[in-house]
């Protein structure tokens, strides 16, 4: 047994992992798992991202993780990538989770653990709903993580600089009574993972949805001009951080209404990065991994096109169940829709689009528990 192997739900040894997505987080994940001793396959729909990995047979790591990490297969074929893998880790935008589910559903191994990294909001629900509709027959467990485990940037296809491995990332399985079991698979591989009470608890701490849309919307001018700027350090001014905390106040109200114990976005930076400055603005300015993270070069950015429909929209949809208006969050969704000429209320991750419409608070909490 290789050094990274660990026990799966059925008691079998996990030796093979598939990573879906060959961007920065996907390459970091593949390289990390390879160095932990697992046989790793890597898949992406873009041939340009997987071809260099296939040719070299490895992912090239720099930064806090270094070296060449062997990859057994780099492919655009999702079926080939996941076939026989006891652990599948996605590293794609949350808006692609349903498409990934449709592509891999018929090919997932019995007992596989599917980690949606990062989970955004209700990604385990979205994955399971789409996979079942696509003909999933195997008993698999979707797992949602709060954030990506790695802060990284792709320097070239197959070459990734890893800025940080997060200190703590919460996760939960769906259903939640499997969280402890999958933890015996995941936590030896990723010691930063911390179990949460439910997928709903993880989803309601989606800080990307709270941070990214306000900062992006307040910096549309520089983005439209393709003007370089540091996304958090330059874009996250004191007043922008006030808007972020206003959005966070809505989220915290939703957590309280649903009975979820919550921590604020300011507290999250203390938990994850160890930052203890008095204000959110000061914590952002002191966050070393943000020193080189630049803003998007165009408005074709996941910071809105992912985080609004798969983050803010489900927050607002959950708010409707408990009678909350969530004015700041709704305003951010509406403003983003106006910018793009799209109706995110119709196309986003609403409870109706996840097959959960018409449920009251009690039944909803049972379904997401």
Protein Blocks (a to p, Z undefined) as FASTA:
>chain_A
ZZkbccdfkopacfbdcdehjbfklmmmmmmmmmnopacddddfblklmmmmmmnopacd
ehjbgcjdddfbdcfblklmmgopabdcddbdfklmmmmmmmmmmmpcehiacddddekj
oklmmmmmmmmmnopabdcdddddfbdfbdcddfbghiacdfbdcfbdcdddddfklmmm
mmmmmmmmmmmbccdfbfklmmmmcfklmmmmmmmmmmmmmmmnopacdfklmmmgfklm
mmmmmmmmmmmmmmmmnopacddfklmmmmmnopabfblklmmmmmmklmmmccdfbfbd
fklmmmmmmmmmmmmmmmmmnopaklmlmmmmmmmmmmnopafklmmccfklnopghiaf
klmmmmmZZ
